[in-house]
Amino acid sequence: MALVAFHLVPVTVAFFGAAVILLLARSLSLREAYDVIDWPILVMLGALIPVSESLRTTGGTDLIAGWLSMAAAHLPAAGALALILAAAMAVTPFLNNAATVLVMAPIAASFAAKLSHNPDPFLMAVAIGAACHFLTPIGHQCNTLVMGPGGYRFGDYWRLGLPLSLIVLVAGVPLIMAFWPLG
């Protein structure tokens, strides 16, 4: 972590190195390492990376960003950012949070460019929106895990999820703009 904090090693190299050290120190067996890998998610992400890339290279992201730009034409910058945040929250139940980021990130970057804004706050809005899905039990695995033990029904998620989603929108947009300026 110190090597990453001081920018001596990229994050990916540091994580891989940490995993190798755990294996060499016998803190983790190879069997345990394989058992904790969530293979369906890994395969899905591997399959969605080309989808994300094809959206970008075929002009699909520019097309979607153009539609969003027309929708945001009369909105202030904060409204455009809220639109991306809400779009990421809306897409998450149909994909999953990691896949949403893969698909929405190029759209958000293109959208920011069309509005002549820094893409960083829009990318952060995608990351936060993808992580903050509370409206259904299928948008995030944590929502699904508590459904059975809590005795929840599908419709129960709306009651708490909608106010929580609105709080994320209302608090998230100004906080994103404070830490990642639009200009």
N, C-alpha and C positions, 0 to 999 in steps of 0.2 A: 504494500500500500504506500509505503514511503517513496519507493521508486516511481510510482505513478504520480504521487503528490508533487514530487519535484521534477516531473516531466523527463525523467531519465529513461523510462520504458513505457511503451504504449499499453493501454489497459488490456487489450487482448493478449499481448505477450505476458503481462503480469499474471493474468488469470490462469493462462495455460501453465506458466511456470509454477504457480502456487499448487495447481493440481498435480503436477509432476513431483514436486517436493513432498506433498502429502503421500503420494504413492511410494516414493523412495524411502521415506521415513517410516513406512508401514503403519501410518496413522489411518490409512484407508486402503482396503484391499481392492484389487482390480475388479473383483466380483461386485463389491459394494458400490464402486464407481459406476459400473454398468447398470446396476439395479436402480440407482437414483435418477438415471436419465429418463426424461419423459419423452419416449420415442415418438408417439403420435404428434406431439407438438413440434418436435424437431423436424419430422417429415413434412408437416404442414407448412412450417416456416420455410423449409427448403423449396417447397413447391410454390410458395407465394412470392419468393424473391424474384423469379422470372416474370411473374404477373406484374409486380411493381415496376420492374425494368421495362417490360413491354408497354405498360401504360405511359411511361416516360418517353421511350424512343418512338412510339407511334404517334405521339402528339395528344394522347388521351388526357394526360394531366393538364396540358395547356387548354384543351377543350373544356374540361370540368372547371379549371380555374377561371376560364372566361365566363362560364355560366355563373360561378360564384361571384365574380367581379361585377357582373351585371346586377346581381342581387344585392351586392354591397355598394353599388355606385352612390347611393344617397345616404350611406351610413358613415358615421365618424370612424376613425381608425379603431377605436375600442369596439365598435359594433362589428367591424370586419373580423377582428380577433375573436370576438364572441361567436361569430358565425362559424369559424373554423373549429373552435372548441366544441360547439354544439354538434357540428357535423361529425367530428371524431367520436363523440359520445353516442351519436345515433348509429354509426357504422359498427361499433364494437359488438353488439349482440349478434350480428350476422357473420362476423369473422371471429376474432378474439383480440385481445388487447395488442399483442405483438404483431399480428397480421394487419391490424388496423394501422399501426404506425408504418409498416412497410408500404401499404397502399396510399395512405393519406399524406405522408411526408412529402413526396414529390408534388402532390397537388397543392399543399400548403405553401411550398417554396415557390412554385409558379404563380400562385395567387398573390403572394407577397410581392413578387417582382412586377406583376401587372399593376399593383397599387403603389409601386415605387417605395416599398417599405423593406426594412431589414427582415430577412427570412427567419432569423433566430426566434423572435417571439411567436411566430406562427408555428414553427416546428415544436416549440415548447407547448403551445396550446394543443397540438396533436398528441403529444406524449401524455399530457395531463388528461385530456379528454378520453384517450384510450384506456387510461388507468382508472378513471372514475365513472364506471358504468354501474349504476345502482337500480335500474328500472326493471331488470329481468334476472332470473337465476342463471341464465345461460351466457351472459356477457362476460363473466369472470368466474374462474373456478372457485373462488372463495364464496361467492354467492350460491353456487351449486352445493358446496360442502355443508352449508348451514341449513339448507332447505329441509332435508329429511329430519335431522335431529331437532330442529326448531319447530317442526310441524307446520312449516309455511306452505302456502299455495302459491301458484304462479302470480296471481293477482295481488298478493300481499306485498310484493316488491314495489309496486307503484306508490303505495301509501307513504312509505318512508323514503323511497328512492327519488320521487319527484322533488320534494323539498330539498333533499340533499344535492341533487343535480343542479337545482337553481342556486343553492349556496355556492357550489363550485363555480358556476358561471359568474355570479355576482362578485365573489371574492377573488376568483382566479384571474380574471381579465386585468384588474388594476395591479395585482401582484406581479403578473407576467410583465406588464408594461413597466413596472418599477424596476425589475431586475434585468429585463431584456428590452431596452428602448427600441421603439419602432424606427427611429431615424438613423 
